[in-house]
């Protein structure tokens, strides 16, 4: 072939990242930075080297579902790709979840964790998805006050030992409701209400010798009889189905309709033998992007479960998980933007057009500079939310914890507002920035085997996961205390009137927030009922 283009390449993704290094040098104490920098350098080397090469080689592999074995037994076995297996090992080894809970550096532990996630995410095909849900599940259980479940699961969710590590799922989306969680139809029955001995229907066998990815099978919670509830229904979009546990919403029989009638449940997917606990995996979703993530449609047919906290207010009780996954969503957005720009700038130095490298073309470099400005602004917004989250998590901890500053009242209110604003803003930015990044490569940006289009396809989920832009806009207005005037109205005139009323009430945002729902603010979470719920991964 007479015409060839040099492919873009990556160096050490920590050492080459001016923005990350400058930010950490400004925010972290010098002694802390010296302590953690070797692990950041090592992860940066992997992200730009071995992991990136493995990602390119793994491009065509996707998770598979085998529902039946050769002898007619239903097994519902999901096999993930080699990259995902390696990603889990590296994530556990580098403490991508554990770092936030070990609290070696107090409130700045969240910043440290997010720096790790920022380096890790772009080279692992969204393995950040199960990590985000695992992190969120740990935070939710810690916030619940349910000591039995806390002792049972949190050590596994936050360990650095690969043999003990569990991931968690978050099963909320149903056919009837994505963001409108109050429409959920999954039903929860007590064992007495159910009138059946568990395990007699809907179980899935796992023949001896069948390889399983990441089994580390959760030993039974002493005995399955301690799961006092059975769940029935369909979960339409359950991500990372290879997890060991899941948090999900269901309506206890007799509860009223709407969001407040839902309860939050904990379940363990498999028993000691590897048998799925009355869960049927109907299919894996065929998605635009995030194709390495095994996202499934599930049927729960008497799945054993345990209440996390009370028989109502499940949406409120799962709010800590959503706040954490929204933070991860933002970090993933800035990480993917950074990856696209790193490749684009390298390509500009190598690609010659009209007699000179693209890096010498003022208009091309001005375009990339504009995209870089967008990405840097998103970076600082996302990491500021990480700072506030860390301060909120260390507030009230015993003095033995190495704290580096607790959150004050204004920052608590600001975190309540900025979490949805950051998520919706960075998600939208990622799609727009990465679309232009592909254009910077010309035709090569449109060809799948370069690996570049995957950046755009994967980013497209970021405005959807964990709440769409409109849903989170309404949530931000609720944080400002104007929720009663912000409704989805079929009447244009009423909508305009509501808009004017809303604008007149925003005013001084901090003082307005002070008058909002203090219960929601105190738990730094969402206080939402039937409307404006969540669209989950």
Beta strands, then each sheet from edge to edge (+ up, - down):
strand 1: 64-68
strand 2: 74-79
strand 3: 168-171
strand 4: 187-190
strand 5: 229-238
strand 6: 245-252
strand 7: 263-268
strand 8: 279-284
strand 9: 296-307
strand 10: 352-353
strand 11: 356-357
sheet 1: 1+ 2-
sheet 2: 3+ 6+ 4+ 5- 9+ 7-
sheet 3: 3+ 6+ 4+ 5- 9+ 8-
sheet 4: 10+ 11-
end
